[in-house]
Amino acid sequence: MWIIFAFLAAVFAALTAILAKIGIENVNSNLATAIRTVVVLVMAWGIVFITGKHSDLPNITQKSWLFLTLSGVATGFSWLFFYKAIQMGDVSKVVPIDKFSVIITMILAFIILGETVDLKMIIGGVLIAAGTAFLVL
């Protein structure tokens, strides 16, 4: 089931880039990011309340709060830089560089989370990096 959600995430990420490029014309990239963030905020909290999960708030540990907050800060910076990049450049070139985060994530998952690395992952990572370089250069 996770594969279906992963593919849906990819489809909506692609739509995000295309729709943002159209919407950001003549709009400051930071303002555009703020507007997007409000929409995401309302949507996410709406889903939390619709599903009744807001009652789980008191059960969240301090560690989870800390790391979810840090993740939110990282997301904010990612969005700010992404919007500025698509405003200045071609989406078809910005997105492959942005998706280079796959390689960075694989490396950090190995270093920080202790996830295993096998030959298949290394070859896939090299191919992703090569593909990114090929598309951008």
C-alpha positions as CSV (number, residue, x, y, z in Angstrom):
1,M,0.0,0.0,0.0
2,W,2.9,2.4,0.7
3,I,3.9,2.2,-3.0
4,I,0.5,3.6,-4.0
5,F,0.9,6.5,-1.6
6,A,4.4,7.1,-2.8
7,F,3.3,7.3,-6.4
8,L,0.4,9.6,-5.5
9,A,3.0,11.8,-3.6
10,A,5.0,11.9,-6.8
11,V,2.0,12.9,-8.9
12,F,1.0,15.6,-6.6
13,A,4.6,16.9,-6.2
14,A,4.7,17.2,-10.0
15,L,1.4,19.1,-10.0
16,T,2.8,21.3,-7.2
17,A,5.7,22.4,-9.4
18,I,3.6,23.0,-12.5
19,L,0.8,24.9,-10.7
20,A,3.3,26.9,-8.7
21,K,5.2,28.0,-11.8
22,I,2.0,29.2,-13.3
23,G,0.8,30.9,-10.1
24,I,4.0,32.5,-9.1
25,E,4.2,34.8,-12.2
26,N,4.5,38.4,-10.9
27,V,4.2,37.3,-7.3
28,N,7.1,37.5,-4.8
29,S,8.3,33.9,-4.2
30,N,8.2,34.3,-0.3
31,L,4.6,35.6,-0.5
32,A,3.7,32.7,-2.8
33,T,5.3,30.2,-0.3
34,A,3.3,31.8,2.5
35,I,0.1,31.5,0.6
36,R,0.8,27.8,-0.2
37,T,1.7,27.2,3.5
38,V,-1.6,28.6,4.7
39,V,-3.5,26.3,2.2
40,V,-1.5,23.3,3.4
41,L,-2.0,24.2,7.0
42,V,-5.8,24.5,6.7
43,M,-6.0,21.3,4.7
44,A,-3.8,19.3,7.1
45,W,-5.7,20.4,10.2
46,G,-9.0,19.8,8.4
47,I,-8.0,16.2,7.8
48,V,-6.8,15.9,11.4
49,F,-10.2,17.1,12.8
50,I,-12.3,15.2,10.2
51,T,-10.5,11.9,11.2
52,G,-10.7,12.7,14.9
53,K,-6.9,12.5,15.4
54,H,-6.7,15.9,17.2
55,S,-7.4,13.9,20.4
56,D,-3.9,12.4,20.0
57,L,-2.2,15.7,20.6
58,P,-1.5,15.2,24.4
59,N,0.2,11.8,23.6
60,I,3.0,13.4,21.5
61,T,6.3,13.2,23.2
62,Q,8.8,16.1,23.5
63,K,11.2,14.2,21.2
64,S,8.5,14.0,18.6
65,W,7.6,17.7,19.0
66,L,11.2,18.6,18.6
67,F,11.9,16.6,15.5
68,L,8.5,17.4,13.9
69,T,9.3,21.1,14.5
70,L,12.8,20.7,12.9
71,S,11.2,18.9,10.0
72,G,8.8,21.8,9.6
73,V,11.6,24.3,9.6
74,A,13.4,22.2,7.0
75,T,10.3,22.0,4.9
76,G,9.8,25.8,5.1
77,F,13.3,26.4,3.9
78,S,12.9,23.8,1.1
79,W,9.7,25.5,-0.1
80,L,11.2,29.0,0.1
81,F,14.2,28.0,-2.0
82,F,12.1,25.9,-4.4
83,Y,9.7,28.7,-5.1
84,K,12.6,31.1,-5.7
85,A,14.3,28.6,-8.0
86,I,11.2,27.9,-10.1
87,Q,10.5,31.7,-10.3
88,M,14.0,32.2,-11.7
89,G,14.5,29.0,-13.8
90,D,12.8,26.4,-15.8
91,V,10.7,23.9,-13.8
92,S,12.0,21.1,-15.9
93,K,15.6,21.9,-14.7
94,V,14.8,23.0,-11.1
95,V,12.7,19.8,-10.2
96,P,15.5,17.3,-11.1
97,I,17.9,19.3,-8.9
98,D,15.3,19.5,-6.1
99,K,14.7,15.7,-6.4
100,F,18.5,15.2,-5.9
101,S,17.2,15.2,-2.3
102,V,16.6,11.5,-2.9
103,I,20.4,11.0,-2.9
104,I,20.9,13.2,0.1
105,T,18.2,11.4,1.9
106,M,19.7,8.0,1.1
107,I,23.1,9.2,2.5
108,L,21.5,10.7,5.6
109,A,19.4,7.6,6.2
110,F,22.5,5.6,6.2
111,I,24.5,7.9,8.5
112,I,21.8,9.1,10.9
113,L,19.2,6.3,10.9
114,G,21.6,3.4,10.4
115,E,19.7,2.1,7.4
116,T,21.4,-0.5,5.3
117,V,23.0,0.2,2.0
118,D,23.3,-2.5,-0.7
119,L,24.7,-2.6,-4.2
120,K,21.3,-2.0,-5.7
121,M,20.9,1.3,-3.7
122,I,24.4,2.5,-4.7
123,I,23.8,1.8,-8.4
124,G,20.3,3.4,-8.2
125,G,21.8,6.4,-6.5
126,V,24.6,6.8,-9.0
127,L,22.0,6.6,-11.8
128,I,19.8,9.2,-10.2
129,A,22.8,11.5,-9.8
130,A,23.9,10.9,-13.4
131,G,20.4,11.5,-14.6
132,T,20.1,14.8,-12.7
133,A,23.5,16.0,-14.0
134,F,22.4,14.9,-17.6
135,L,19.1,16.8,-17.4
136,V,20.6,20.0,-15.9
137,L,23.8,20.3,-18.0
